Amino acid sequence: MKKVLVLEDEANIRSFIVINLIRAGYEVVEAETGEEALEKLRLHRDVRVALLDIMLPGIDGFEVCRRIRAGNPQIGIIMLTARSQEMDKVTGLMTGADDYVTKPFSPAELTARVDALMRRSGGVAPEAGDGELRQPPFLLNTRNRTLEKNGQRIKLTQVEYAIMKMFMENPGKALSREEVLDLVWGRDYFGELKIVDVNVRRLRLKIEDNPTNPTYITTVWGYGYKWGI
């Protein structure tokens, strides 16, 4: 069974989300507070995607996201927010979320986002081929979905892994933001192009020697990005 955690303090919204996820074939674990969510994740280690509301009593959704990411880079995380401010979206992504949904949202939109992350996070089968993409100083192991730089492991989320794999498979090719969105998030993705920029920024912080002057993932101004090795 595909298992999803829903952290939402408003009972009517949580019930709406839970009903629609169950209809879509998911098993749902519910939590009302951040503290409860972290405890539920400790008990249900097979949760593959977490939906986290931002505005909560006690610790907020951003802090829950940080704590999850500190111990689990594999789980998919979607932030739920009633606000439309850009900073909320960027903050959620920079703390480790893979995606965000702004309330109010449709059941179709929510389940499509969860489906996309579940495909990426839910125990993907080993990929064909020799299992390695090697472009010094990087080694990407496509069988166990890990990245090393100069022999040192770099922890990646599933989205970061997908972006890194895409770049290493297209060395020297300028990729538009739209192409990145299609290749990593899928053609049926509902979201905005800014999610590409924020995830690239987050990946740069992990792989670049100087993230403010990147040499591996370079910007093609007005277009997108290029793997610059």
Phi and psi in degrees as GROMACS dihedral restraints (atoms count N, CA, C in turn):
[ dihedral_restraints ]
;  ai    aj    ak    al  type     phi  dphi    fc
    3     4     5     6     1   -80.9    20    10
    4     5     6     7     1   124.5    20    10
    6     7     8     9     1  -114.6    20    10
    7     8     9    10     1   133.8    20    10
    9    10    11    12     1  -126.2    20    10
   10    11    12    13     1   137.8    20    10
   12    13    14    15     1   -95.4    20    10
   13    14    15    16     1   134.0    20    10
   15    16    17    18     1  -118.6    20    10
   16    17    18    19     1   113.3    20    10
   18    19    20    21     1  -106.2    20    10
   19    20    21    22     1   107.8    20    10
   21    22    23    24     1  -153.6    20    10
   22    23    24    25     1   125.6    20    10
   24    25    26    27     1   -83.7    20    10
   25    26    27    28     1   -18.1    20    10
   27    28    29    30     1   -88.1    20    10
   28    29    30    31     1   116.0    20    10
   30    31    32    33     1   -60.7    20    10
   31    32    33    34     1   -39.4    20    10
   33    34    35    36     1   -68.5    20    10
   34    35    36    37     1   -38.4    20    10
   36    37    38    39     1   -68.7    20    10
   37    38    39    40     1   -43.7    20    10
   39    40    41    42     1   -60.2    20    10
   40    41    42    43     1   -42.4    20    10
   42    43    44    45     1   -63.0    20    10
   43    44    45    46     1   -40.7    20    10
   45    46    47    48     1   -60.5    20    10
   46    47    48    49     1   -44.9    20    10
   48    49    50    51     1   -65.4    20    10
   49    50    51    52     1   -47.2    20    10
   51    52    53    54     1   -61.3    20    10
   52    53    54    55     1   -45.9    20    10
   54    55    56    57     1   -58.6    20    10
   55    56    57    58     1   -44.8    20    10
   57    58    59    60     1   -71.7    20    10
   58    59    60    61     1   -32.9    20    10
   60    61    62    63     1   -69.9    20    10
   61    62    63    64     1   -38.9    20    10
   63    64    65    66     1   -63.8    20    10
   64    65    66    67     1   -41.6    20    10
   66    67    68    69     1   -61.1    20    10
   67    68    69    70     1   -31.5    20    10
   69    70    71    72     1   -83.9    20    10
   70    71    72    73     1     1.2    20    10
   72    73    74    75     1    98.3    20    10
   73    74    75    76     1    15.1    20    10
   75    76    77    78     1   -99.7    20    10
   76    77    78    79     1   150.1    20    10
   78    79    80    81     1   -92.4    20    10
   79    80    81    82     1   134.0    20    10
   81    82    83    84     1  -118.8    20    10
   82    83    84    85     1   134.5    20    10
   84    85    86    87     1  -108.3    20    10
   85    86    87    88     1   125.7    20    10
   87    88    89    90     1  -103.2    20    10
   88    89    90    91     1   147.2    20    10
   90    91    92    93     1  -146.0    20    10
   91    92    93    94     1   144.9    20    10
   93    94    95    96     1  -103.9    20    10
   94    95    96    97     1   -24.4    20    10
   96    97    98    99     1  -129.3    20    10
   97    98    99   100     1   162.5    20    10
   99   100   101   102     1   -61.6    20    10
  100   101   102   103     1   -40.5    20    10
  102   103   104   105     1   -62.8    20    10
  103   104   105   106     1   -42.4    20    10
  105   106   107   108     1   -64.9    20    10
  106   107   108   109     1   -39.1    20    10
  108   109   110   111     1   -61.5    20    10
  109   110   111   112     1   -44.3    20    10
  111   112   113   114     1   -64.5    20    10
  112   113   114   115     1   -37.6    20    10
  114   115   116   117     1   -68.1    20    10
  115   116   117   118     1   -40.7    20    10
  117   118   119   120     1   -63.9    20    10
  118   119   120   121     1   -38.7    20    10
  120   121   122   123     1   -66.3    20    10
  121   122   123   124     1   -33.6    20    10
  123   124   125   126     1   -65.6    20    10
  124   125   126   127     1   -36.0    20    10
  126   127   128   129     1   -83.1    20    10
  127   128   129   130     1   -30.2    20    10
  129   130   131   132     1  -114.7    20    10
  130   131   132   133     1    80.7    20    10
  132   133   134   135     1   -75.8    20    10
  133   134   135   136     1    -5.6    20    10
  135   136   137   138     1   -94.7    20    10
  136   137   138   139     1     7.7    20    10
  138   139   140   141     1   -64.5    20    10
  139   140   141   142     1   129.3    20    10
  141   142   143   144     1  -103.7    20    10
  142   143   144   145     1   -26.5    20    10
  144   145   146   147     1  -137.0    20    10
  145   146   147   148     1   138.1    20    10
  147   148   149   150     1  -120.7    20    10
  148   149   150   151     1   129.8    20    10
  150   151   152   153     1  -101.8    20    10
  151   152   153   154     1   118.9    20    10
  153   154   155   156     1  -119.4    20    10
  154   155   156   157     1   117.8    20    10
  156   157   158   159     1   -69.7    20    10
  157   158   159   160     1   147.7    20    10
  159   160   161   162     1   -84.0    20    10
  160   161   162   163     1   -51.8    20    10
  162   163   164   165     1   -83.6    20    10
  163   164   165   166     1   108.6    20    10
  165   166   167   168     1  -139.1    20    10
  166   167   168   169     1   154.4    20    10
  168   169   170   171     1   -69.8    20    10
  169   170   171   172     1   147.1    20    10
  171   172   173   174     1    75.5    20    10
  172   173   174   175     1  -139.5    20    10
  174   175   176   177     1   -72.0    20    10
  175   176   177   178     1   138.3    20    10
  177   178   179   180     1   -86.5    20    10
  178   179   180   181     1   177.9    20    10
  180   181   182   183     1   -63.6    20    10
  181   182   183   184     1   -32.7    20    10
  183   184   185   186     1   -61.6    20    10
  184   185   186   187     1   -44.9    20    10
  186   187   188   189     1   -69.2    20    10
  187   188   189   190     1   -37.1    20    10
  189   190   191   192     1   -60.8    20    10
  190   191   192   193     1   -43.3    20    10
  192   193   194   195     1   -59.8    20    10
  193   194   195   196     1   -46.6    20    10
  195   196   197   198     1   -58.0    20    10
  196   197   198   199     1   -45.4    20    10
  198   199   200   201     1   -68.3    20    10
  199   200   201   202     1   -38.0    20    10
  201   202   203   204     1   -62.7    20    10
  202   203   204   205     1   -47.6    20    10
  204   205   206   207     1   -64.8    20    10
  205   206   207   208     1   -29.4    20    10
  207   208   209   210     1   -62.2    20    10
  208   209   210   211     1   -27.3    20    10
  210   211   212   213     1  -117.9    20    10
  211   212   213   214     1    -9.9    20    10
  213   214   215   216     1  -147.7    20    10
  214   215   216   217     1    94.6    20    10
  216   217   218   219     1   -77.2    20    10
  217   218   219   220     1   -10.8    20    10
  219   220   221   222     1   -86.0    20    10
  220   221   222   223     1   -32.3    20    10
  222   223   224   225     1   -65.4    20    10
  223   224   225   226     1   141.9    20    10
  225   226   227   228     1   -83.0    20    10
  226   227   228   229     1   137.6    20    10
  228   229   230   231     1  -127.7    20    10
  229   230   231   232     1   127.3    20    10
  231   232   233   234     1  -119.4    20    10
  232   233   234   235     1   126.9    20    10
  234   235   236   237     1   -88.3    20    10
  235   236   237   238     1   137.6    20    10
  237   238   239   240     1  -109.6    20    10
  238   239   240   241     1   126.1    20    10
  240   241   242   243     1  -140.7    20    10
  241   242   243   244     1   143.7    20    10
  243   244   245   246     1   -85.4    20    10
  244   245   246   247     1    -9.9    20    10
  246   247   248   249     1   -94.3    20    10
  247   248   249   250     1   154.6    20    10
  249   250   251   252     1  -110.5    20    10
  250   251   252   253     1     3.2    20    10
  252   253   254   255     1   -61.0    20    10
  253   254   255   256     1   139.1    20    10
  255   256   257   258     1   -59.6    20    10
  256   257   258   259     1   -36.6    20    10
  258   259   260   261     1   -63.8    20    10
  259   260   261   262     1   -35.5    20    10
  261   262   263   264     1   -61.2    20    10
  262   263   264   265     1   -44.0    20    10
  264   265   266   267     1   -64.3    20    10
  265   266   267   268     1   -47.6    20    10
  267   268   269   270     1   -64.4    20    10
  268   269   270   271     1   -43.4    20    10
  270   271   272   273     1   -61.1    20    10
  271   272   273   274     1   -43.4    20    10
  273   274   275   276     1   -60.9    20    10
  274   275   276   277     1   -44.2    20    10
  276   277   278   279     1   -67.7    20    10
  277   278   279   280     1   -39.7    20    10
  279   280   281   282     1   -71.6    20    10
  280   281   282   283     1   -23.3    20    10
  282   283   284   285     1   -81.9    20    10
  283   284   285   286     1    -4.7    20    10
  285   286   287   288     1   124.0    20    10
  286   287   288   289     1    -0.6    20    10
  288   289   290   291     1   -69.9    20    10
  289   290   291   292     1   153.4    20    10
  291   292   293   294     1   -93.0    20    10
  292   293   294   295     1   -23.9    20    10
  294   295   296   297     1  -161.1    20    10
  295   296   297   298     1   170.3    20    10
  297   298   299   300     1  -142.6    20    10
  298   299   300   301     1   153.1    20    10
  300   301   302   303     1  -132.5    20    10
  301   302   303   304     1   129.0    20    10
  303   304   305   306     1   -95.7    20    10
  304   305   306   307     1   128.1    20    10
  306   307   308   309     1   -71.4    20    10
  307   308   309   310     1   144.9    20    10
  309   310   311   312     1   -79.5    20    10
  310   311   312   313     1   148.8    20    10
  312   313   314   315     1  -130.5    20    10
  313   314   315   316     1   156.5    20    10
  315   316   317   318     1   -86.1    20    10
  316   317   318   319     1   154.3    20    10
  318   319   320   321     1   -57.1    20    10
  319   320   321   322     1   -38.6    20    10
  321   322   323   324     1   -63.8    20    10
  322   323   324   325     1   -41.4    20    10
  324   325   326   327     1   -64.1    20    10
  325   326   327   328     1   -47.2    20    10
  327   328   329   330     1   -62.5    20    10
  328   329   330   331     1   -47.8    20    10
  330   331   332   333     1   -67.6    20    10
  331   332   333   334     1   -32.2    20    10
  333   334   335   336     1   -64.2    20    10
  334   335   336   337     1   -40.7    20    10
  336   337   338   339     1   -65.2    20    10
  337   338   339   340     1   -43.7    20    10
  339   340   341   342     1   -65.3    20    10
  340   341   342   343     1   -43.0    20    10
  342   343   344   345     1   -57.0    20    10
  343   344   345   346     1   -44.7    20    10
  345   346   347   348     1   -62.9    20    10
  346   347   348   349     1   -43.5    20    10
  348   349   350   351     1   -71.8    20    10
  349   350   351   352     1   -34.7    20    10
  351   352   353   354     1   -63.7    20    10
  352   353   354   355     1   -40.3    20    10
  354   355   356   357     1   -60.7    20    10
  355   356   357   358     1   -36.8    20    10
  357   358   359   360     1   -82.3    20    10
  358   359   360   361     1   -29.8    20    10
  360   361   362   363     1  -106.4    20    10
  361   362   363   364     1   -10.2    20    10
  363   364   365   366     1   -97.3    20    10
  364   365   366   367     1    53.0    20    10
  366   367   368   369     1    75.5    20    10
  367   368   369   370     1    59.6    20    10
  369   370   371   372     1   -69.0    20    10
  370   371   372   373     1   139.3    20    10
  372   373   374   375     1   -68.9    20    10
  373   374   375   376     1   152.7    20    10
  375   376   377   378     1   -56.1    20    10
  376   377   378   379     1   143.5    20    10
  378   379   380   381     1   -85.9    20    10
  379   380   381   382     1   155.3    20    10
  381   382   383   384     1   -72.3    20    10
  382   383   384   385     1   167.8    20    10
  384   385   386   387     1    99.6    20    10
  385   386   387   388     1  -169.0    20    10
  387   388   389   390     1   -80.0    20    10
  388   389   390   391     1    -6.4    20    10
  390   391   392   393     1    86.5    20    10
  391   392   393   394     1     5.1    20    10
  393   394   395   396     1  -137.8    20    10
  394   395   396   397     1   139.8    20    10
  396   397   398   399     1  -117.1    20    10
  397   398   399   400     1   116.0    20    10
  399   400   401   402     1  -118.4    20    10
  400   401   402   403     1   115.2    20    10
  402   403   404   405     1  -139.2    20    10
  403   404   405   406     1    91.9    20    10
  405   406   407   408     1   -48.0    20    10
  406   407   408   409     1   135.8    20    10
  408   409   410   411     1   -89.2    20    10
  409   410   411   412     1    16.4    20    10
  411   412   413   414     1  -104.3    20    10
  412   413   414   415     1   144.5    20    10
  414   415   416   417     1  -133.6    20    10
  415   416   417   418     1   115.0    20    10
  417   418   419   420     1  -105.1    20    10
  418   419   420   421     1   118.6    20    10
  420   421   422   423     1   -94.5    20    10
  421   422   423   424     1   110.2    20    10
  423   424   425   426     1   -83.7    20    10
  424   425   426   427     1    -4.7    20    10
  426   427   428   429     1   -84.3    20    10
  427   428   429   430     1   -47.1    20    10
  429   430   431   432     1  -103.7    20    10
  430   431   432   433     1     6.5    20    10
  432   433   434   435     1    58.4    20    10
  433   434   435   436     1    50.9    20    10
  435   436   437   438     1  -125.0    20    10
  436   437   438   439     1   158.0    20    10
  438   439   440   441     1  -126.6    20    10
  439   440   441   442     1   136.6    20    10
  441   442   443   444     1  -123.8    20    10
  442   443   444   445     1   144.3    20    10
  444   445   446   447     1  -125.2    20    10
  445   446   447   448     1   118.5    20    10
  447   448   449   450     1    53.3    20    10
  448   449   450   451     1    37.5    20    10
  450   451   452   453     1    82.4    20    10
  451   452   453   454     1    -2.3    20    10
  453   454   455   456     1  -102.4    20    10
  454   455   456   457     1   129.3    20    10
  456   457   458   459     1   -68.4    20    10
  457   458   459   460     1   135.4    20    10
  459   460   461   462     1  -113.6    20    10
  460   461   462   463     1   122.4    20    10
  462   463   464   465     1   -75.2    20    10
  463   464   465   466     1   124.9    20    10
  465   466   467   468     1  -121.9    20    10
  466   467   468   469     1   145.7    20    10
  468   469   470   471     1   -74.1    20    10
  469   470   471   472     1   169.9    20    10
  471   472   473   474     1   -63.6    20    10
  472   473   474   475     1   -36.4    20    10
  474   475   476   477     1   -67.6    20    10
  475   476   477   478     1   -43.7    20    10
  477   478   479   480     1   -61.7    20    10
  478   479   480   481     1   -39.9    20    10
  480   481   482   483     1   -60.7    20    10
  481   482   483   484     1   -45.0    20    10
  483   484   485   486     1   -63.4    20    10
  484   485   486   487     1   -38.6    20    10
  486   487   488   489     1   -66.9    20    10
  487   488   489   490     1   -44.4    20    10
  489   490   491   492     1   -62.0    20    10
  490   491   492   493     1   -43.8    20    10
  492   493   494   495     1   -62.6    20    10
  493   494   495   496     1   -42.8    20    10
  495   496   497   498     1   -59.4    20    10
  496   497   498   499     1   -45.9    20    10
  498   499   500   501     1   -64.6    20    10
  499   500   501   502     1   -45.0    20    10
  501   502   503   504     1   -68.5    20    10
  502   503   504   505     1   -24.0    20    10
  504   505   506   507     1   -82.4    20    10
  505   506   507   508     1    -9.6    20    10
  507   508   509   510     1  -131.0    20    10
  508   509   510   511     1    55.4    20    10
  510   511   512   513     1   -62.8    20    10
  511   512   513   514     1   133.2    20    10
  513   514   515   516     1    78.0    20    10
  514   515   516   517     1    -1.4    20    10
  516   517   518   519     1   -96.3    20    10
  517   518   519   520     1   128.1    20    10
  519   520   521   522     1   -73.7    20    10
  520   521   522   523     1   123.8    20    10
  522   523   524   525     1  -113.4    20    10
  523   524   525   526     1   126.5    20    10
  525   526   527   528     1   -71.1    20    10
  526   527   528   529     1   161.0    20    10
  528   529   530   531     1   -59.5    20    10
  529   530   531   532     1   -37.3    20    10
  531   532   533   534     1   -64.3    20    10
  532   533   534   535     1   -40.1    20    10
  534   535   536   537     1   -64.5    20    10
  535   536   537   538     1   -43.2    20    10
  537   538   539   540     1   -61.0    20    10
  538   539   540   541     1   -44.0    20    10
  540   541   542   543     1   -60.3    20    10
  541   542   543   544     1   -45.0    20    10
  543   544   545   546     1   -65.9    20    10
  544   545   546   547     1   -42.7    20    10
  546   547   548   549     1   -71.8    20    10
  547   548   549   550     1   -35.1    20    10
  549   550   551   552     1   -96.5    20    10
  550   551   552   553     1   -45.8    20    10
  552   553   554   555     1   -95.7    20    10
  553   554   555   556     1   -18.6    20    10
  555   556   557   558     1   100.4    20    10
  556   557   558   559     1   153.0    20    10
  558   559   560   561     1   -69.1    20    10
  559   560   561   562     1   -19.5    20    10
  561   562   563   564     1   -93.2    20    10
  562   563   564   565     1    12.1    20    10
  564   565   566   567     1   -69.0    20    10
  565   566   567   568     1   136.2    20    10
  567   568   569   570     1   -87.3    20    10
  568   569   570   571     1   -13.5    20    10
  570   571   572   573     1   -81.8    20    10
  571   572   573   574     1  -167.0    20    10
  573   574   575   576     1  -105.2    20    10
  574   575   576   577     1   159.7    20    10
  576   577   578   579     1   -66.2    20    10
  577   578   579   580     1   -23.7    20    10
  579   580   581   582     1   -61.3    20    10
  580   581   582   583     1   -23.2    20    10
  582   583   584   585     1   -64.0    20    10
  583   584   585   586     1   -29.7    20    10
  585   586   587   588     1   -65.5    20    10
  586   587   588   589     1   -49.5    20    10
  588   589   590   591     1   -60.7    20    10
  589   590   591   592     1   -42.9    20    10
  591   592   593   594     1   -70.3    20    10
  592   593   594   595     1   -39.2    20    10
  594   595   596   597     1   -69.0    20    10
  595   596   597   598     1   -35.4    20    10
  597   598   599   600     1   -64.7    20    10
  598   599   600   601     1   -41.5    20    10
  600   601   602   603     1   -60.3    20    10
  601   602   603   604     1   -42.4    20    10
  603   604   605   606     1   -65.9    20    10
  604   605   606   607     1   -40.5    20    10
  606   607   608   609     1   -65.8    20    10
  607   608   609   610     1   -40.1    20    10
  609   610   611   612     1   -58.4    20    10
  610   611   612   613     1   -38.6    20    10
  612   613   614   615     1   -60.5    20    10
  613   614   615   616     1   -26.5    20    10
  615   616   617   618     1   -90.6    20    10
  616   617   618   619     1   -31.5    20    10
  618   619   620   621     1  -111.2    20    10
  619   620   621   622     1   -21.1    20    10
  621   622   623   624     1   -84.0    20    10
  622   623   624   625     1   145.8    20    10
  624   625   626   627     1   -67.4    20    10
  625   626   627   628     1   -37.8    20    10
  627   628   629   630     1  -136.3    20    10
  628   629   630   631     1    94.7    20    10
  630   631   632   633     1   -59.1    20    10
  631   632   633   634     1   -25.6    20    10
  633   634   635   636     1   -77.7    20    10
  634   635   636   637     1   -15.0    20    10
  636   637   638   639     1  -135.2    20    10
  637   638   639   640     1    69.8    20    10
  639   640   641   642     1   -66.7    20    10
  640   641   642   643     1   143.4    20    10
  642   643   644   645     1  -116.0    20    10
  643   644   645   646     1   -17.5    20    10
  645   646   647   648     1   -93.9    20    10
  646   647   648   649     1   -56.9    20    10
  648   649   650   651     1  -100.7    20    10
  649   650   651   652     1   102.8    20    10
  651   652   653   654     1  -100.6    20    10
  652   653   654   655     1   151.1    20    10
  654   655   656   657     1   -88.1    20    10
  655   656   657   658     1   132.6    20    10
  657   658   659   660     1  -101.0    20    10
  658   659   660   661     1   100.6    20    10
  660   661   662   663     1   -58.0    20    10
  661   662   663   664     1   132.6    20    10
  663   664   665   666     1    76.7    20    10
  664   665   666   667     1     4.5    20    10
  666   667   668   669     1  -133.7    20    10
  667   668   669   670     1   -64.4    20    10
  669   670   671   672     1   177.5    20    10
  670   671   672   673     1  -127.7    20    10
  672   673   674   675     1  -140.2    20    10
  673   674   675   676     1   162.2    20    10
  675   676   677   678     1  -143.6    20    10
  676   677   678   679     1   139.5    20    10
  678   679   680   681     1   -79.1    20    10
  679   680   681   682     1   113.8    20    10
  681   682   683   684     1   -97.1    20    10
  682   683   684   685     1    10.1    20    10
